[in-house]
Amino acid sequence: MGNQRRSSGETPKVRGLAGDDMGYDGNEWSGVHPRRITPDQWERFEGYMREIFTALGMPTDMASTADTPQRFLRALYEATNGYEGDEKLVTAFPTECRGGPDCRISQVVEGPIPFFSLCEHHGLPFFGAAYVGYVAHERILGLSKLTRLVRLFARRFSVQERIGQQLADALERILAPHGVAVYLEAVHLCMQMRGVREIESSARTTYWRGIYDTEDPLRTEFFGLCGPAGVTRGRA
């Protein structure tokens, strides 16, 4: 019977989603804290999920649903693998800025960086795109690491406001730049599938550090580099 199925007894080894760029660098900073869930825990959790799904009305004794509790938990585990990383291990490269403490390297903007996260209030997904910029001083970061940082913070139970703040704070610490800018836009299924059921709007958040906070032309340039969406939406 479906409700007597046992788990495989193995903790999933998740190394990022297929087709993305969550691979490890030399320090393996994106997977240094693997979560430990025992086979007994997996079996118990699958039992809980089977009970919940059944109570909500889903038959769990069909060929198509017998393994749904296990698949659901494995998907949830994979979607939250950001908890396994440590942004403090990210390393940067020296620039060729030789002009002293006031030397500026032209701002770097990466995006759109697609991301998915799970709302910590309702457990439902929210997803969208991130644009990350900074004005370098003595250090720069490999472009792929900006993408990995976004996904490191997004692949958790979180809120959009925290993801942006974590990105800005991490880049300030890693790079000690003249300034950091982060722009996030996301659609929240906790608003579309329940509650107000608003299906047209998206949430937009900005975060400024250093000279971005004081120089209007730099923010304007940042939104321009984000493309048409950044120009029209970032000023909304």
N, C-alpha and C positions, 0 to 999 in steps of 0.2 A: 504494500500500500504506500501511497505517496507520503503519508505522515509518519512513515517508519524509515524513511530514507536517511542514511548517515552521510555526514560530510566526508570529503576526501581526506581530512585529517592533516592537511598541509597548509601552513600559512602562505598566502600568495606572495610572490616575489615581484613587486611592481617596480618597473624601471621607467616610468613615464608612459604616456599614451602613444599608441602606434602612430607613426607619421609625424610626430612633433620633434622638437629639438630640446628634449629634456635630458640629453645624454650628459654623462659626467665629465668634469675636467679632472686634472691630475689630483686634486684634493678631494674629489667626490663630495663636494659641499652640499649637493642637492639630495644626498641619501645617506647621511652619516648617523642618523638616529632611527634605525628601522624599528617599527612597532612590533611587539611580541604578543601574539595571540595564540594560545595553546589550542591543540585539536579539540580538547574538551570544551573550551570556550566557544570555538566555531560551531560545534554541534549544538551547544545550548542556545547560542544566538539564533541559529537557523530554526530551532524549535520555537523560539519566541516569535520570529517573523512569520512562521507558518500559522501560529495561533492568531496573530494580528491580522494577516491577510484573510484568513478564514472568517474572523469576526466582522471584517469590513465587507464581506460578501463574495470574495474571490474563491472559487473552488480550487483546492490545491491537490486534488487527486487525479487531475487530468494529465495526459502526456505533455501538454504544453506548459503546465504550471507546476508539475511535481518538483522541478528543480528551481523554481522561481525564488524561494527564500534564500537558497545558496547563491544564485546569480545576483540577487539584489545586494546581499552583503558584500560579495566580491566587488561589485561595481562601486559600492559606497567606499570600500577600502581603497580602491584604485583612485577614485575621485578626490580623496583627501590625503594623497601621499605628500602634499606640501609639508605636513607635520614632520616628515623625515629629514628635512633639509636644515641647514644652518647657514644663514646669510653672513654670519661673522667670519666664515672661512673663505669668502670670496676675495680674490686678489685682483689688483689693478696693475696697469703698466705705466711706466714713467712717460711723460710727454717730453717734447723738446722746447718747453717754454723756458726761456732764459732771461726774461725781463724782470725778474724779482717778484715780490709778493703781489704786485698789481698786474702781472702778465696774464693776458686772457687768450685762451684758445677758442675759436669760433664755436658756438653752441652746437651740440650734437642732439638730434631728435630721432628717436626710433618709434615707428608705429605705422599703421595700427597693429597692435599685438593682441590677437584674440585671447580671451580668457574665459574660464568657467569657474564658478564658485558655488558654494551651498550656503544659503542664508541660515545663520545661527539661530534665528527666531522661529522659523518654520521648517527648516530642513529642505526647502525647495531650491532649485537652481536659480542663479542669476548669471547672466553672461553678456559679454560685450567686447569692447576694445579699449586698450590702453595706449596712450602716447606718453613717452618718457623723454625728457630733455635735461641737459645739464651744460653748464659752461665750465669747461675743464680749467684746472690750474696746473698742477704738477702731475696729475694722474688721469688716465683714461681707462675705460672698461671695454672689453670685447663686446661687440654688438649682440652676439648670441647670449651673453650673460644678462643683458637687459631683459630679453625674452624669458630666460630661465628665472630671473628674479620675480617677474610678474607672476609666473605660474607657481613659483614657490609659495608666494603669499596667497594666491587665489585658490589653490587646491587645498582648501581647509573649510571648516565651518567659520564663516566670517560675515562682515558687512562691508559694503563698498567703501564707506568712509575710512575704515581701518586699513584696507588694502592700500589705498592711496597714501595714507600717512606712513605706513610701514615702508613703502617703496621710497618715499622722499627721505625718511630718516636713514634707511640703509644706504642710499646713494651718498648722502652727506657724510656718513661715517666712512664708507669705503674710499671715496674719492677726495674728500675735503675740497670740493669745487667752489667756484665763485657763486654758483646758484644751481638749484634743482627745480624742475617743473614736472608735474604729473597731471594728466588729464584722463579721466575715466568716463566712459559712457556705457551703461548697461541696462538691460531689460530684466525685470524681476518677476519671476513666475509667482511669487507669493502675492503679488498685486494682480496678476492676470488670472490665476486659477482659483482664487479665493478672495474673501473680503470685498474690496471695492470693485474688483474685476475690471480694472482699467487696462485696455489692450493697446492703446495708442502711444502712451508716454514712455519715456526712458529717463533714467536718473543720470545726471551729469555732475561730476565733482572735479574740482581743481585744487592743487596743492603747490604752494610756492615756498621756496627757501632761498635765502641769500638775495642776490641782486634781482632775481625775478620778482621778489616782493616789493621792490622799490622802483624798478625801471619799467614804465609802461611800454616803451617801444620794444623791449625785449620780449615781453609777454605777447605783444602783437605779432612779432616775428615768429614766436613759438607757435601760435595758433595758425599762422600762415603756413608754416612748415608741416603742420598736421594735415594740411590739405583742405578742400572745400568744407568737409564736415567740421573740422576744427574751427575754421573761420566763422561759420554761421552759428554753430552750436556753442562754441566756447564762450561767445559773447552774449549768449542768451541770458 
